């Protein structure tokens, strides 16, 4: 197993799986801000576990999902080989500034690595410099 898989940060919050626009907030009552926190923390590898599910959401969530304003998701294929880092696009759903709701208003790169032969044993790393708030990673089972 790659070393990154052994040291990846676990994201286990149940609100990450709310992809229905329910306006569920993290327990501290503010909108989740993964993009800012990930940059501040040196862009660590992370995985979804427990109540957060086991992988990044693969469909567009409405705004105010996943404990934040703009839920981050992807429709990109995940890596198939263990230990190989793959770059994929992720998107943030948000209001299109008067042009209606859009699923791909913001587009960033993340790195993804498969840790074992299990199809959902994946870790992720936010690879961008964007530190704006109100964007968080959405998850699913």
N, C-alpha and C positions, 0 to 999 in steps of 0.2 A: 504494500500500500504506500502511495506517495506520502512524503512527510507533511505536505500541505493538508492532506486529509486528516492527519492526526492532530493538527493544531488549529483547524478551522473553528471559527466562532459559531456557536449554535444560536439560531433565532427560533424561539419556541412560543412566541406570543400568539394566542388564539385569534386576535383581531387581524392578523395578517391574512387569514383565510376568508375574511368577510369581503366577498367580491360582488355585493349587491347594492352598494351605495348607501349603506345603513348608517353612516356617520358615527360608527363606533370609534371612540378615541382610546388611545393608550391610557393606562391607569393614572398617569400624571395629568391627564385632561387636555393635553395639547396635541396637535397634529404630529405624527411621526415624521422624522426628517432624516431618513437613511442617507441621502446623498451627502448632506453636510457632515454627518457623523462618520461615515465611511472615509471621507477625505481627511477629516481631523484625526482619525485613528490609523492613518497610513494605508488605507485600502486593504483591510484584512480579507482573507478567504472566509466565507461563511456558508452555512448549510441550514436548511429548514428541518426542524425536528419537533416531536411531540405534538402539541395542540396547533402548531403552525403548519402541520402537514409534512410533506417530504420533497417538495420541488417548487420551482418558480411557476406562477400562474401562466397558462398558455392561451388564455382568451382575454379580450379587452374588458376590464372592469369599468363600471361607471365612476364618475368623480365621487369623492368622499367614501372610497372603499379602502380596505386594508389599513385602517387607522390613520389615514392621511388624506390629503386633497387629491393628488395625482398618483394613482397606483401604477407601479412599474411591473411590466409583464413582457412576455416574448412569444412569438409564433415561430421562432427559429428552431431547426433541428438541434438536438443535444449530441454531444460527442458519444461515440460508440466504443472507443478504445480506452482502456484504463490508463490513467497517468498522462494523457495527451491534453494539453491546454488548447481550447478552442475559443475563438472570439466570436461572439454573437451580438446581434442588435437587441436592445430592450427598448421599450416604448413607455411613455407615461400618458395615461388618459387625462384629459383636462378639457375645460371649457375653451372653445375656439375663439374667444374674445368677440362675442356677438355673432359668430358664424356657426354657432351650434356646437354640440359636443363632438370631440374628435378622439380617436383611439391612439393616434400616432403623432400627437402634437410635438412631443420631445423624443428624440432618438439618441441613445448613447450606446457605447460598447461595454460589454462585460466579458470577463474570462470565465469559462466553465471547464471543470475537469471531472471526469468519472473516476470514482475511488475504488470501485469493485465491479464485478460482473452484474450486480443488481442494477436494473435500468434507472432507478431513482436515487442511487447513491452518488449524488452530485454535490460539488462545492462550487461556489461562485465568488467572483471578485469584481467590484465596481472599479473600472479603470479610468474614470474621467476626472477632470478637475472641477466640474460644475458642483458648487456647494450650496446652491439655492435650496430653500426649504420647501416643505409640503410635498415631498416625493418619497415614497417608501415602497419597498419590495413586497409584492403580493405573493401568496403561496396557495398551494392546493395539495390534496392527497392524490 
